[in-house]
């Protein structure tokens, strides 16, 4: 495992007049040495867990889409694994995934095994990784609002074709592309644009098997200038599961994402 990058996230500039932020929170496998020591899994078990939990190739997908878009979006990319902290979780009791040990700091794995000890102090991880990430993402959103009058967050994820034991809604339909929405931040026209862009992949679903989308807490539920949509792509459409190489589907998906970005 490698030493943590400084900082542990990257803001990749887009065009000055683009309101779009492509957000890639779960695409990295990097676990810093200082964090590795608090994880109970041996190296082979950790690699297997990373295969299951990482949204593999999503950073490359976003980069290809950004390069192909007529107006280049901004991109905010997590450089660390979500096993360090998960920047998309609520850091408090609002987070439903705490029920399976997968809040902002995971204590359990995708297969509901122990990832960290029961006495882990989560505050150092939140202070070192979670809060700086959230502040920088908030600043990136504020910068898009200042420049363009609005911000559009497109959250880029993937999910396995078969449910994993940690999933709370694993029996729900698993379409090739799942669109996660928020009743306040996802207007119908944004959802319709995404449905049109991804129409050629065998179907889209809404909030199944994963729901919601990422909005910084500063703006969440109060600022309609911030709109957001989560795109969850089923992994068998573009890669070998669970953690294998990308296939031909990645290019087509990047083209669809570029189409969506261009329409925003």
For each residue, the residues with C-beta under 8 A, 3 or more apart:
1: 30 31 32 33 36
2: 30 32 33
3: 32 33
4: 8 30 32 34 35 80
5: 8 30 79 80
6:
7: 10 79 132 136
8: 4 5 78 79 80 84 129 132 133
9: 76 77 78 79 80 133 136 137
10: 7 75 76 77 79
11: 74 75 76 136 140
12: 63 66 74 75 76 77
13: 74
14: 18 20 66 71 72 73 74 75
15: 18 71 72 73
16: 147
17: 71 147 148
18: 14 15 71 72 73 74 144 148
19: 144 147 148 149 150 151 152 264
20: 14 71 73 74 144 152 154 261 264
21: 73 74 75 76 140 141 144 151 152 153 154
22: 62 65 66 73 74 75 76 154 156 257 261
23: 75 76 137 153 154 155 156 214
24: 27 55 58 59 62 75 76 77 78 156
25: 78 82 86 87 88 155 157 214
26: 53 54 55 58 78 82 86 88 157
27: 24 54 55 56 57 58 59 77 78 156
28: 54 59 77 78 79 80 81
29: 50 54 81
30: 1 2 4 5 79 80 81
31: 1 35 36 39 46 50 80 81 83 84
32: 1 2 3 4 35 36 80 84
33: 1 2 3 36 37
34: 4 37
35: 4 31 32 38 39 83 84 125
36: 1 31 32 33 39 46
37: 33 34
38: 35 116 117 120
39: 31 35 36 46 83 115 116
40: 114 115 116 117
41: 45 46 49 109 115
42: 45 46
43: 46 47
44: 47 48
45: 41 42 48 49
46: 31 36 39 41 42 43 49 50
47: 43 44 50 51
48: 44 45 51 52 242
49: 41 45 46 52 53 83 109 110 115
50: 29 31 46 47 53 54 81 83 243
51: 47 48 54 56 242 243
52: 48 49 109 110 111 160 164 242 243
53: 26 49 50 81 82 83 109 110
54: 26 27 28 29 50 51 81 82 243
55: 24 26 27 58 156 157 158 159
56: 27 51 158 235 239 243 244 246
57: 27 60 61 158 238 239 246 250
58: 24 26 27 55 61 62 156 157 158 233
59: 24 27 28 62 63 77
60: 57 63 64 246 250
61: 57 58 64 65 156 233 238 250 253 254 257
62: 22 24 58 59 65 66 75 77 156 257
63: 12 59 60 66 67 75
64: 60 61 67 68 250 251 254 258
65: 22 61 62 68 69 73 254 255 257 258 261
66: 12 14 22 62 63 69 72 73 75 258 261
67: 63 64 72
68: 64 65 254 255 258
69: 65 66 72 73 258 261 262
70: 262
71: 14 15 17 18 20 261 262
72: 14 15 18 66 67 69
73: 14 15 18 20 21 22 65 66 69 154 261
74: 11 12 13 14 18 20 21 22 140 144
75: 10 11 12 14 21 22 23 24 62 63 66
76: 9 10 11 12 21 22 23 24 136 137 140
77: 9 10 12 24 27 28 59 62
78: 8 9 24 25 26 27 28 82 87 133
79: 5 7 8 9 10 28 30
80: 4 5 8 9 28 30 31 32 84 85 129
81: 28 29 30 31 50 53 54 84
82: 25 26 53 54 78 85 86 87 106
83: 31 35 39 49 50 53 106 115
84: 8 31 32 35 80 81 125 129
85: 80 82 104 105 125 126 129 130 133
86: 25 26 82 89 102 103 104 105 106
87: 25 78 82 104 129 130 133 134 137 214
88: 25 26 155 214
89: 86 95 97 102 103 104
90: 93 94 95 103 104
91: 95 103 104 126 130
92: 95
93: 90 98
94: 90
95: 89 90 91 92 98 103 104
96: 99 168
97: 89 100 102 103 166 168
98: 93 95 101 102 103
99: 96 168
100: 97 108 112 166 168
101: 98 106 107 108 112 115
102: 86 89 97 98 106 107 108 166
103: 86 89 90 91 95 97 98 106
104: 85 86 87 89 90 91 95 122 126 130
105: 85 86 116 120 122 125 126 130
106: 82 83 86 101 102 103 109 115 116
107: 101 102 114 115 116 118 120
108: 100 101 102 112 113 114 115 166
109: 41 49 52 53 106 112 113 114 115 166
110: 49 52 53 164 165 166
111: 52 164 165 166
112: 100 101 108 109 165 166
113: 108 109
114: 40 107 108 109 117 118
115: 39 40 41 49 83 101 106 107 108 109
116: 38 39 40 105 106 107 120
117: 38 40 114 120
118: 107 114
119:
120: 38 105 107 116 117
121: 124
122: 104 105 125 126
123: 126 127
124: 121 127 128
125: 35 84 85 105 122 128 129 130
126: 85 91 104 105 122 123 129 130 131
127: 123 124 130 131
128: 124 125 132
129: 8 80 84 85 87 125 126 132 133
130: 85 87 91 104 105 125 126 127 133 134
131: 126 127 134 135
132: 7 8 128 129 135 136
133: 8 9 78 85 87 129 130 136 137
134: 87 130 131 137 138 216 217
135: 131 132 138 139
136: 7 9 11 76 132 133 139 140
137: 9 23 76 87 133 134 140 141 216
138: 134 135 141 142 216 217 218 219
139: 135 136 142 143
140: 11 21 74 76 136 137 143 144
141: 21 137 138 144 145 151 153 216 218 219 226
142: 138 139 145 146 151 218
143: 139 140 146 147
144: 18 19 20 21 74 140 141 147 148 150 151 152
145: 141 142 148 149 150 151 225 226
146: 142 143
147: 16 17 19 143 144
148: 17 18 19 144 145 151
149: 19 145 225
150: 19 144 145 225 226 227
151: 19 21 141 142 144 145 148 225 226 227
152: 19 20 21 144 190 226 227 228 229 264
153: 21 23 141 213 214 215 226 227 228 229
154: 20 21 22 23 73 228 229 231 257 260 261 264
155: 23 25 88 180 213 214 228 229 230 231
156: 22 23 24 27 55 58 61 62 231 257
157: 25 26 55 58 180 210 230 231 232 233
158: 55 56 57 58 232 233 234 235 238 239
159: 55 174 178 209 210 232 233 234 235
160: 52 163 164 234 235 241 242
161: 174 234 235 236 241
162:
163: 160 167 170 171 174 209
164: 52 110 111 160 167 170
165: 110 111 112 170
166: 97 100 102 108 109 110 111 112
167: 163 164 170 209
168: 96 97 99 100
169: 172 208 209 210 211
170: 163 164 165 167 209
171: 163
172: 169 208 209
173: 205 208 209
174: 159 161 163 178 205 208 209 234
175: 178 202 203 204 205 208 234
176: 198 201 202 203 204 233 234 237
177: 198 201 203 204 205 231 232 233 234 237
178: 159 174 175 204 205 206 207 208 209 210 230 231 232 233 234
179: 191 194 195 198 204 205 206 207 229 230 231 232
180: 155 157 207 210 211 212 213 229 230 231 232
181: 186 191 206 207 211 212 213 229 230
182: 185 186 212 213 215 228
183: 186
184: 220 221 224
185: 182 213 215 220 221 224 226 227 228
186: 181 182 183 190 191 213 227 228 229
187: 190 191 227
188: 191 192
189: 192 193
190: 152 186 187 193 194 227 229 264
191: 179 181 186 187 188 194 195 206 229
192: 188 189 195 196
193: 189 190 196 197 260 263 264
194: 179 190 191 197 198 204 229 231 260
195: 179 191 192 198 199 204
196: 192 193 199
197: 193 194 256 257 259 260 263
198: 176 177 179 194 195 201 204 231 253 256 260
199: 195 196 204
200: 252 256
201: 176 177 198 204 237 252 253 256
202: 175 176 237
203: 175 176 177
204: 175 176 177 178 179 194 195 198 199 201
205: 173 174 175 177 178 179 208
206: 178 179 181 191
207: 178 179 180 181 210 211 212
208: 169 172 173 174 175 178 205 211
209: 159 163 167 169 170 172 173 174 178
210: 157 159 169 178 180 207 230 232
211: 169 180 181 207 208
212: 180 181 182 207 230
213: 153 155 180 181 182 185 186 228 229 230
214: 23 25 87 88 153 155 228 230
215: 153 182 185 219 220 221 226 228
216: 134 137 138 141 219 220 226
217: 134 138 220
218: 138 141 142 223
219: 138 141 215 216 222 223 225 226
220: 184 185 215 216 217
221: 184 185 215
222: 219
223: 218 219 226
224: 184 185 227
225: 145 149 150 151 219
226: 141 145 150 151 152 153 185 215 216 219 223
227: 150 151 152 153 185 186 187 190 224
228: 152 153 154 155 182 185 186 213 214 215
229: 152 153 154 155 179 180 181 186 190 191 194 213
230: 155 157 178 179 180 181 210 212 213 214
231: 154 155 156 157 177 178 179 180 194 198 257
232: 157 158 159 177 178 179 180 210
233: 58 61 157 158 159 176 177 178 237 238 253
234: 158 159 160 161 174 175 176 177 178 237
235: 56 158 159 160 161 238 239 241 242
236: 161 239 241
237: 176 177 201 202 233 234 249 253
238: 57 61 158 233 235 246 247 249 250 253
239: 56 57 158 235 236 244 245 246 247 249 250
240: 244 245 247
241: 160 161 235 236 244
242: 48 51 52 160 235
243: 50 51 52 54 56
244: 56 239 240 241
245: 239 240
246: 56 57 60 238 239 249 250
247: 238 239 240 250
248: 251 252
249: 237 238 239 246 252 253
250: 57 60 61 64 238 239 246 247 253 254
251: 64 248 254 255
252: 200 201 248 249 255 256
253: 61 198 201 233 237 238 249 250 256 257
254: 61 64 65 68 250 251 257 258
255: 65 68 251 252 258 259
256: 197 198 200 201 252 253 259 260
257: 22 61 62 65 154 156 197 231 253 254 260 261
258: 64 65 66 68 69 254 255 261 262
259: 197 255 256 262 263
260: 154 193 194 197 198 256 257 263 264
261: 20 22 65 66 69 71 73 154 257 258 264
262: 69 70 71 258 259
263: 193 197 259 260
264: 19 20 152 154 190 193 260 261
